[in-house]
Amino acid sequence: MDKHNISVGLDIGTTKIVAMIGRKNDYGKLEILGVGKSKSMGVHRGVVNNITQTIQSIQQAVQEAEAAASEKIKDVTVGIAGQHIRSLQHSDYITRPNSELVIDETDIDRLINQVHKLVMLPGEEIIHVLPQEFKVDGQAEIKEPIGMYGGRLEANFHVVVGQVSSIRNIGRCVKSAGLELEGITLEPLASANAVLSQEEKEAGVALIDIGGGTTDLAVFKDGIIRHTAVIPFGGNVITEDIKEGCSIIEKQAELLKMKFGSAWPGENKDNEIVSIPGLRGREPKEITLKNLSKIIHARVVEIIEQVYVEIKNYGHEEQKKKLIAGIVLTGGGSQLKHLKQLVEYITGMDTRIGYPNEHLAGDSDEDIASPLFATAVGLVMDGLKRQDRKKAEEDEEAVQTLAGVEQNITEAQQEVVVEPPVKERRSFLDKLTERVKEFLDNAE
């Protein structure tokens, strides 16, 4: 099998770690070759807090995926989330030395590199710089300035910032598990790629990914990402509340939530009761479903309201920024009964549950198309995209080399590889990955 076409996504979550191996089939759809899932032991609210346990969980998930796909895994694309992620809007401009020449990639790179020099809080680092729209000599709302004439190039940027130490810890776990870091991606972006259609991104949509430890939000409008946020609550706090409220152990609380839980208390009758076996020789407990859904409802409302505050921060209430496609819910937490109705009730926005089946090959396993795996599918897609870019760059280098110096191709190729051509604009995370890799190599 051609190694080049295989990509591995590693979703390091608070409740589970998923390793997913995939490749593109002949129709350009994603074919999943193997999935491995393990209980995540060393992660709290999206941030690694126990390196040894996280390494073991990663290895377990990877072995399971390798067995299913009968493939060895080496390079992985990893997602980052966690409460340390924040985003800000920033505008910047450059004055071009020669306005006789048209604007090209290097100008845009110069502008973006300037944003990277923003002064952050201690220990923070810029993860993503996403250009929103450009202005050339004061002319606004330009989506693609390449090829235009102009002296002053400015742009609004969506800048995502995170804590260096948290990112390095994830890198460390991946490396210690015997894997290579191929790329780092922001989890809300990965989930968005897996479950949103281009039309939705154009019309305006908010993706809410409810995980175990965090709830990720990504807002798109006119096909461009406008806002990202990570809210430090997820499905686990609901389980905690059930555990406390009903005085039962966590395992029972989780089962109750999955089997009988509902986000809408109105629909349960007063006399519906679940009996839970007591601990070792104690009497069984009787819990009414109405109480159960009241506990769940209270916490879910809190999570949704926080997300809605973020959607309003983006400016959803302004006519021009209205999110016409409404909300898409994904992640394990989106499987809670009647959640869609509750979200519609609180926000007044159209809502649907997002399944990552849009890009999957037709014969994929039904389990993989579950919202649980949205982030993992998105990470595999991201890895494949990154490989395509690398391949395009390599092909371009080979062509340049052939055209330039025929006699000593090998030397020229080596030289070209050292000095890569202008990177595509999307690859800031590649630079971050390089930095994390370098740091880990030097730290060994």
Secondary structure in CASP SS format (residue, H / E / C, confidence):
PFRMAT SS
TARGET T0000
AUTHOR 0000-0000-0000
METHOD secondary structure of the structure
MODEL  1
M C 1.00
D C 1.00
K H 1.00
H H 1.00
N H 1.00
I E 1.00
S E 1.00
V E 1.00
G E 1.00
L E 1.00
D E 1.00
I E 1.00
G C 1.00
T C 1.00
T C 1.00
K E 1.00
I E 1.00
V E 1.00
A E 1.00
M E 1.00
I E 1.00
G E 1.00
R E 1.00
K E 1.00
N C 1.00
D C 1.00
Y C 1.00
G C 1.00
K C 1.00
L E 1.00
E E 1.00
I E 1.00
L E 1.00
G E 1.00
V E 1.00
G E 1.00
K E 1.00
S E 1.00
K E 1.00
S C 1.00
M C 1.00
G C 1.00
V E 1.00
H E 1.00
R C 1.00
G C 1.00
V E 1.00
V E 1.00
N C 1.00
N C 1.00
I H 1.00
T H 1.00
Q H 1.00
T H 1.00
I H 1.00
Q H 1.00
S H 1.00
I H 1.00
Q H 1.00
Q H 1.00
A H 1.00
V H 1.00
Q H 1.00
E H 1.00
A H 1.00
E H 1.00
A H 1.00
A H 1.00
A H 1.00
S C 1.00
E C 1.00
K C 1.00
I C 1.00
K C 1.00
D E 1.00
V E 1.00
T E 1.00
V E 1.00
G E 1.00
I E 1.00
A C 1.00
G C 1.00
Q C 1.00
H C 1.00
I C 1.00
R E 1.00
S E 1.00
L E 1.00
Q E 1.00
H E 1.00
S E 1.00
D E 1.00
Y E 1.00
I E 1.00
T E 1.00
R C 1.00
P C 1.00
N C 1.00
S C 1.00
E C 1.00
L C 1.00
V C 1.00
I C 1.00
D C 1.00
E H 1.00
T H 1.00
D H 1.00
I H 1.00
D H 1.00
R H 1.00
L H 1.00
I H 1.00
N H 1.00
Q H 1.00
V H 1.00
H C 1.00
K C 1.00
L C 1.00
V C 1.00
M C 1.00
L C 1.00
P C 1.00
G C 1.00
E E 1.00
E E 1.00
I E 1.00
I E 1.00
H E 1.00
V E 1.00
L E 1.00
P E 1.00
Q E 1.00
E E 1.00
F E 1.00
K E 1.00
V E 1.00
D C 1.00
G C 1.00
Q E 1.00
A E 1.00
E E 1.00
I E 1.00
K C 1.00
E C 1.00
P C 1.00
I C 1.00
G C 1.00
M C 1.00
Y C 1.00
G C 1.00
G C 1.00
R E 1.00
L E 1.00
E E 1.00
A E 1.00
N E 1.00
F E 1.00
H E 1.00
V E 1.00
V E 1.00
V E 1.00
G E 1.00
Q E 1.00
V H 1.00
S H 1.00
S H 1.00
I H 1.00
R H 1.00
N H 1.00
I H 1.00
G H 1.00
R H 1.00
C H 1.00
V H 1.00
K H 1.00
S H 1.00
A C 1.00
G C 1.00
L C 1.00
E E 1.00
L E 1.00
E E 1.00
G E 1.00
I E 1.00
T E 1.00
L E 1.00
E H 1.00
P H 1.00
L H 1.00
A H 1.00
S H 1.00
A H 1.00
N H 1.00
A H 1.00
V H 1.00
L C 1.00
S C 1.00
Q H 1.00
E H 1.00
E H 1.00
K H 1.00
E H 1.00
A H 1.00
G C 1.00
V E 1.00
A E 1.00
L E 1.00
I E 1.00
D E 1.00
I E 1.00
G C 1.00
G C 1.00
G C 1.00
T C 1.00
T E 1.00
D E 1.00
L E 1.00
A E 1.00
V E 1.00
F E 1.00
K E 1.00
D C 1.00
G C 1.00
I E 1.00
I E 1.00
R E 1.00
H E 1.00
T E 1.00
A E 1.00
V E 1.00
I E 1.00
P C 1.00
F C 1.00
G C 1.00
G H 1.00
N H 1.00
V H 1.00
I H 1.00
T H 1.00
E H 1.00
D H 1.00
I H 1.00
K H 1.00
E H 1.00
G H 1.00
C H 1.00
S C 1.00
I C 1.00
I C 1.00
E H 1.00
K H 1.00
Q H 1.00
A H 1.00
E H 1.00
L H 1.00
L H 1.00
K H 1.00
M H 1.00
K H 1.00
F H 1.00
G C 1.00
S E 1.00
A C 1.00
W C 1.00
P H 1.00
G H 1.00
E H 1.00
N C 1.00
K C 1.00
D C 1.00
N C 1.00
E C 1.00
I E 1.00
V E 1.00
S E 1.00
I E 1.00
P C 1.00
G C 1.00
L C 1.00
R C 1.00
G C 1.00
R C 1.00
E C 1.00
P C 1.00
K E 1.00
E E 1.00
I E 1.00
T E 1.00
L H 1.00
K H 1.00
N H 1.00
L H 1.00
S H 1.00
K H 1.00
I H 1.00
I H 1.00
H H 1.00
A H 1.00
R H 1.00
V H 1.00
V H 1.00
E H 1.00
I H 1.00
I H 1.00
E H 1.00
Q H 1.00
V H 1.00
Y H 1.00
V H 1.00
E H 1.00
I H 1.00
K H 1.00
N H 1.00
Y H 1.00
G C 1.00
H C 1.00
E C 1.00
E C 1.00
Q H 1.00
K H 1.00
K H 1.00
K C 1.00
L C 1.00
I C 1.00
A C 1.00
G C 1.00
I E 1.00
V E 1.00
L E 1.00
T E 1.00
G C 1.00
G H 1.00
G H 1.00
S H 1.00
Q H 1.00
L C 1.00
K E 1.00
H C 1.00
L H 1.00
K H 1.00
Q H 1.00
L H 1.00
V H 1.00
E H 1.00
Y H 1.00
I H 1.00
T H 1.00
G C 1.00
M C 1.00
D C 1.00
T E 1.00
R E 1.00
I E 1.00
G C 1.00
Y C 1.00
P C 1.00
N C 1.00
E C 1.00
H C 1.00
L E 1.00
A C 1.00
G C 1.00
D C 1.00
S C 1.00
D C 1.00
E H 1.00
D H 1.00
I H 1.00
A H 1.00
S C 1.00
P H 1.00
L H 1.00
F H 1.00
A H 1.00
T H 1.00
A H 1.00
V H 1.00
G H 1.00
L H 1.00
V H 1.00
M H 1.00
D H 1.00
G H 1.00
L H 1.00
K H 1.00
R H 1.00
Q H 1.00
D H 1.00
R H 1.00
K H 1.00
K H 1.00
A H 1.00
E H 1.00
E H 1.00
D H 1.00
E H 1.00
E H 1.00
A H 1.00
V H 1.00
Q H 1.00
T H 1.00
L H 1.00
A H 1.00
G H 1.00
V C 1.00
E C 1.00
Q C 1.00
N C 1.00
I H 1.00
T H 1.00
E H 1.00
A H 1.00
Q H 1.00
Q H 1.00
E H 1.00
V H 1.00
V H 1.00
V H 1.00
E C 1.00
P C 1.00
P C 1.00
V C 1.00
K C 1.00
E C 1.00
R C 1.00
R C 1.00
S C 1.00
F H 1.00
L H 1.00
D H 1.00
K H 1.00
L H 1.00
T H 1.00
E H 1.00
R H 1.00
V H 1.00
K H 1.00
E H 1.00
F H 1.00
L H 1.00
D H 1.00
N H 1.00
A H 1.00
E C 1.00
END
